Each structure stands twice: as structure tokens, then as C-alpha cells.
Amino acid sequence: MMDQRIDDGLSPYRVFTRAEWAELRQDTPMTLTHDEVTRLRSMHDHLDMREVEEIYLPLSRLLSMYVAATQRLFRAQQRFLGTEDAKMPYIIGIGGSVAVGKSTTARVLQALLARWTNVPKVDLVTTDGFLYPNAVLEREHLMDRKGFPESYDLPALLRFLTDVKAGRRPTRAPIYSHLVYDVMPNHWIEIDRPDILIVEGLNVLQAGRLPKDGEAIPFVSDFFDFSVYLDADEDVLKTWYVNRFLTLRGTAFSDPKSYFHRYSWLSDAEAITTATAIWTRINLVNLHENILPTRQRADLILKKGESHGVDEVALRKL
């Protein structure tokens, strides 16, 4: 029997070591090649085949069970109501700090889930596309709050999720360019009734302040059927952010079209000082105020160590 540690006997989570979680893969087949795994990871992540096998294949197996159970429940409700509503997509939310590896996790899950035996249609959307354009953020003096809840067009994001859940087709989501650091005008990704939709972003699990009068106020997380929070210690996140900044200085920042092109000329010492200041002034504040408080709302918490690998997994009990 696995040692499923529960912190104080009252925790809503079962906590697994990496080795314990890896055992839950059982006979789930590896459907990705080494080259595919390499292409899926972000430049600063150290994702490898072992990480996929030990962390993401067990998660894929779990999600296959959850999706099947949700479909059975949906059909039962149809029979009860005597309706023939279109099948609603299963929506997975992925949240966590800047530099924790959300994009890599989202892409790996998308690739694995799309290769289930029933070959579901799996789409991926990042909430970056729902940031207000820089012109709006500058006008409202919010550029230094970019990534904070108030910097997103929340009504547009909620309308998008409502349309997806309602089965409207096609539904469009705006596209964000990390090169120019802005939403791209008149550029969209079409989401056309997927079986599974993955939504990745910093604050996707945030609930916000509840109304005193009990008025119905939807939150992004209300649309999720399952949610994942990527976790790491603050000092580790800071190191990853600074290292990513140093890497980008010689890659994306060197492009004259890059919003951060001015940083490409910094020395190593200057780049480290600049990245540390940005982390402390913006990203750490956002982590403390808005992101970390949502961790306990997730169905699954993946705790990463210094090597970028997941060391511990916490699964919410049903």
C-alpha cells in the first residue's frame, strides 16, 4: 500500500512522492517520441521522457477516468431532464507563477490527451490573449500590473468560456505575441467544439471577492472540470525567472521587433540586476497577492524542485 501522506489528517489532499505517483501509470502507454517531447518543452524547462512517464502519464490516466465519469454523469442528467443537449467540453485549468512551466505542462497534456484511443479533439488557450492591449494598460497606468487580475478583459474571457461550454461554434480567442508583448489586433484562434479544452494562465484559479447579497458572479474557475496548480519555492522561481531572462537576452530580445530589445545589450551583471528588480517589483507581488492564494483551490498540485522536475504530487480527495 502506498504511503499517502495527509499532513494533519484534515487536509483535503492525498500527497504522493514522485515514486508513488509514477506507480499509478500502470500500463498507460507512452505515445510521445523523444523528439516530440523536446519540441513541447519551453527553452528553460528540463522536461524529458522520464518526466513524462513518471508524472504526466499517470495524470493522463487519471484524467481519462475523470472525463469518462463526467460523460456518464452528463448522460444521466440528460435522461433525468429528458433533454438532448450537445455534449459539453471537459475544461482543464492550469495555473501557477511566472516561470514555473505552465506552458510546457499545458502542451504536454494536450499532446498526451489527444492520443487517447478514442482520439479526442483537444484545444489549448492561454489567458494572455485576454490581457488588455498595451494602449489600454498604458492609458489606465496598469503596465506595471500586467499579469495582475485587473489587467485582463475578464468579461471577454468569461464570454469565451460560456460560449465554449454552451457548444457554440466556432468560438474565437484573441492571440498574444510574446515578441511584441501585446495582443495582436485582428488575430484569433478558433475553438470549434473540442472534446477537451486546456486553459492556461497565471490567475485562472482566482475566485475574487464574493458579493454580500449573494448575486451570481461567475469566476473563470467555475468553468473548470479539473484544475492543476504548478508550485515551486519562491527562491527557485526567482532563479528560473532570472535564468530565463538571461537566455531571452541572447535570443528573442535580440530581435529588433521585440518589446524587450533594449535589454539585449545588457551585460550579465546588468541583466541579472534588471531581471531581479522586475521579479521583485512585479512578479513576486503578483505571486503573493493573487496566485499563491489560489493553490489550495486546485484539484492537483504539482510541486517542482530546483531541477524543474516534479518532486511531489497532491491530489484532492473526492
C-alpha positions in Angstrom: 0.0 0.0 0.0 1.3 3.5 -0.9 2.2 5.9 1.8 -0.4 8.5 1.0 0.7 11.2 3.5 -2.0 13.5 4.8 -0.5 16.5 6.6 -2.6 16.6 9.7 -5.5 14.2 9.0 -7.7 17.1 7.9 -6.1 18.0 4.6 -8.4 17.7 1.5 -5.4 16.2 -0.4 -3.6 12.9 -0.7 0.1 13.6 -1.1 2.4 11.3 -3.2 6.1 11.2 -3.6 7.3 11.1 -7.2 7.9 7.4 -7.0 4.5 6.7 -5.6 2.8 8.8 -8.2 4.8 7.1 -11.0 3.4 3.7 -10.0 -0.1 4.9 -10.8 0.8 5.0 -14.5 0.3 1.2 -14.6 0.1 0.1 -18.3 -0.6 3.6 -19.8 1.4 3.6 -23.0 4.0 6.2 -23.9 2.6 7.8 -27.1 5.2 10.6 -27.5 8.6 10.3 -29.1 11.8 11.8 -27.7 11.8 14.5 -30.5 8.2 15.4 -29.7 8.9 15.8 -26.0 11.9 18.0 -26.9 9.7 20.2 -29.1 7.0 20.5 -26.4 9.2 21.9 -23.7 9.9 25.6 -23.2 13.6 26.7 -23.5 14.2 27.0 -19.8 12.4 23.7 -18.8 14.2 20.4 -18.4 11.4 18.2 -19.5 12.5 14.7 -20.6 11.0 11.3 -21.3 11.3 10.2 -17.7 9.3 13.3 -16.5 6.5 12.4 -19.0 6.5 8.8 -18.0 6.5 9.3 -14.2 4.4 12.5 -13.9 2.3 13.1 -17.0 1.3 9.6 -18.0 -0.3 8.9 -14.5 -2.1 12.2 -14.9 -3.3 11.3 -18.3 -4.6 8.0 -16.9 -6.4 9.8 -14.1 -7.9 12.4 -16.5 -9.2 9.7 -18.8 -11.2 8.2 -15.9 -12.4 11.7 -14.8 -13.5 12.6 -18.4 -15.3 9.2 -18.8 -17.1 9.7 -15.4 -18.2 13.2 -16.3 -19.6 12.0 -19.6 -21.6 9.3 -17.8 -22.9 11.9 -15.4 -23.9 14.2 -18.3 -25.8 11.4 -20.0 -27.5 10.6 -16.7 -28.6 14.2 -16.3 -29.9 14.2 -19.9 -32.1 11.2 -19.1 -33.3 12.8 -16.0 -34.2 16.1 -17.7 -35.4 14.4 -20.9 -33.1 16.7 -23.0 -30.7 16.2 -25.9 -28.2 18.9 -25.2 -24.9 18.9 -27.1 -22.0 17.3 -25.2 -20.1 19.9 -23.3 -16.3 20.0 -23.5 -14.2 19.0 -20.5 -12.2 22.0 -19.4 -8.9 21.8 -17.6 -7.3 24.8 -16.0 -3.6 25.2 -15.4 -2.3 27.9 -13.1 0.8 29.0 -11.3 3.6 31.6 -11.1 5.5 33.2 -13.9 8.4 30.9 -15.0 7.0 27.8 -13.3 6.5 25.9 -16.5 2.7 26.2 -17.2 3.1 26.4 -21.0 5.2 23.2 -21.1 2.7 21.3 -18.9 -0.2 22.5 -21.0 1.4 21.4 -24.3 2.4 18.0 -22.9 -1.1 17.3 -21.6 -2.6 18.4 -24.9 -0.3 16.1 -26.8 -1.0 13.1 -24.5 -4.7 13.6 -24.2 -5.1 13.9 -28.0 -3.6 10.4 -28.3 -6.1 8.6 -26.2 -7.6 5.6 -28.0 -10.8 7.5 -28.8 -8.7 10.3 -30.3 -10.5 13.3 -28.7 -10.2 16.9 -30.1 -8.0 18.8 -27.6 -7.6 22.5 -27.8 -5.3 24.8 -25.8 -5.9 28.5 -25.0 -3.7 30.8 -22.8 -5.3 33.7 -21.0 -2.5 36.0 -22.2 -4.7 36.7 -25.2 -7.3 38.2 -22.9 -5.0 40.8 -21.5 -6.0 44.3 -22.3 -3.9 45.8 -25.2 -0.9 47.8 -24.1 -2.5 51.0 -25.2 -5.3 50.4 -22.7 -2.9 49.4 -20.0 -0.8 52.5 -20.5 -3.8 54.7 -20.5 -5.0 53.2 -17.2 -1.5 53.2 -15.8 -1.5 49.4 -15.5 1.6 48.4 -17.5 3.4 47.6 -14.2 0.4 45.5 -13.2 0.4 43.4 -16.4 -0.5 39.8 -15.4 -2.4 41.0 -12.3 -6.2 40.3 -12.4 -7.1 43.9 -13.3 -5.0 43.7 -16.5 -7.3 41.1 -18.1 -10.5 41.7 -20.0 -12.4 39.4 -17.7 -15.9 39.9 -19.3 -14.4 38.8 -22.7 -12.8 35.7 -21.1 -16.0 34.7 -19.3 -18.0 35.1 -22.5 -15.5 32.9 -24.3 -15.7 30.2 -21.7 -19.5 30.5 -21.6 -19.7 30.0 -25.4 -17.4 27.0 -25.3 -19.4 25.3 -22.6 -22.6 26.0 -24.4 -21.2 24.4 -27.5 -21.4 27.5 -29.7 -19.3 27.2 -32.8 -16.9 28.5 -33.7 -15.7 30.4 -30.6 -12.7 32.8 -31.0 -10.0 33.7 -28.6 -7.5 36.5 -29.2 -3.8 35.8 -29.8 -1.0 37.3 -27.7 2.5 37.9 -29.0 5.3 37.5 -26.5 7.7 39.1 -29.1 5.9 42.4 -29.2 4.5 41.9 -25.7 0.9 42.7 -26.8 -2.4 41.3 -28.0 -2.3 41.0 -31.8 -5.1 43.1 -33.4 -7.5 41.0 -35.6 -5.7 37.7 -34.9 -7.7 34.9 -33.4 -7.6 31.2 -32.7 -10.9 29.4 -33.4 -12.1 26.9 -30.9 -14.7 24.6 -32.5 -16.4 22.3 -30.0 -13.4 20.5 -28.6 -13.8 17.4 -26.5 -11.3 18.8 -24.1 -10.1 22.4 -23.7 -7.0 23.3 -21.7 -6.9 26.9 -20.3 -3.5 28.1 -19.0 -2.8 31.3 -17.1 -1.5 33.0 -14.0 -4.7 33.7 -12.3 -7.1 31.2 -13.7 -8.0 29.8 -10.2 -8.7 33.1 -8.6 -12.2 33.4 -7.1 -12.2 37.1 -6.2 -14.4 38.8 -3.6 -17.8 37.3 -3.1 -20.9 39.6 -3.2 -22.6 40.2 0.1 -26.0 40.0 -1.5 -25.5 36.5 -2.9 -25.6 37.8 -6.5 -24.4 35.3 -9.1 -20.9 36.3 -10.2 -19.1 33.8 -12.4 -15.3 33.2 -12.0 -13.1 31.6 -14.6 -12.5 28.6 -12.4 -16.3 28.0 -12.3 -16.0 26.6 -15.9 -13.2 24.1 -15.0 -13.9 20.4 -14.6 -10.4 19.8 -13.3 -7.6 22.2 -12.3 -3.8 21.9 -11.9 -1.5 24.2 -9.9 2.2 24.2 -10.6 4.1 25.0 -7.5 7.7 25.7 -6.5 9.6 27.6 -3.8 10.0 31.3 -4.2 13.7 31.3 -4.4 13.6 28.6 -7.1 11.0 30.6 -9.1 13.2 33.7 -8.9 16.3 31.7 -10.1 14.3 30.3 -13.0 12.9 33.7 -13.9 16.4 35.3 -13.9 17.9 32.4 -15.9 15.1 32.7 -18.5 15.7 36.5 -18.8 19.4 35.8 -19.4 18.5 33.3 -22.1 16.0 35.5 -23.8 18.5 38.4 -23.8 20.5 36.4 -26.4 17.5 35.0 -28.3 14.1 36.6 -28.5 15.3 40.0 -27.1 17.9 40.3 -29.9 15.1 40.7 -32.4 14.7 44.4 -33.2 10.9 43.9 -33.2 11.0 42.6 -29.6 9.4 44.8 -27.0 12.4 44.0 -24.8 15.1 44.6 -27.4 16.6 47.3 -25.2 17.6 44.5 -22.7 19.7 42.6 -25.4 22.6 45.0 -24.8 22.9 44.5 -21.1 25.9 42.8 -19.6 25.4 39.7 -17.5 25.6 41.7 -14.3 23.1 44.3 -15.6 20.8 41.7 -16.9 20.7 39.9 -13.5 20.1 43.1 -11.7 17.3 44.1 -14.1 15.6 40.7 -14.0 15.8 40.6 -10.2 14.2 44.0 -9.9 11.4 43.1 -12.3 10.8 39.8 -10.4 10.7 41.6 -7.0 8.7 44.6 -8.1 6.0 42.8 -10.2 6.0 39.0 -10.4 6.7 38.3 -6.7 4.0 40.8 -5.7 1.5 39.1 -8.1 2.5 35.7 -6.7 1.9 36.8 -3.1 -1.3 38.7 -3.7 -3.1 36.7 -6.4 -1.5 33.5 -7.5 -0.3 31.6 -4.4 -3.5 32.1 -2.5 -5.3 30.1 -5.2 -3.1 27.0 -4.8 -5.5 25.2 -2.4 -8.3 25.6 -4.9 -6.7 23.2 -7.4 -7.6 19.6 -7.9 -4.0 18.7 -8.4 -0.8 20.4 -7.2 2.5 19.5 -8.8 5.4 20.6 -6.6 8.6 21.1 -8.6 12.2 21.1 -7.3 15.2 23.1 -8.4 15.8 20.7 -11.4 12.4 21.6 -12.8 11.2 18.1 -12.2 8.1 17.3 -10.1 9.1 16.0 -6.6 5.6 15.7 -5.1 2.0 15.4 -6.2 -1.1 16.4 -4.1 -4.4 15.1 -5.4 -7.7 16.5 -3.9 -9.8 13.8 -2.4 -13.3 13.3 -3.8 
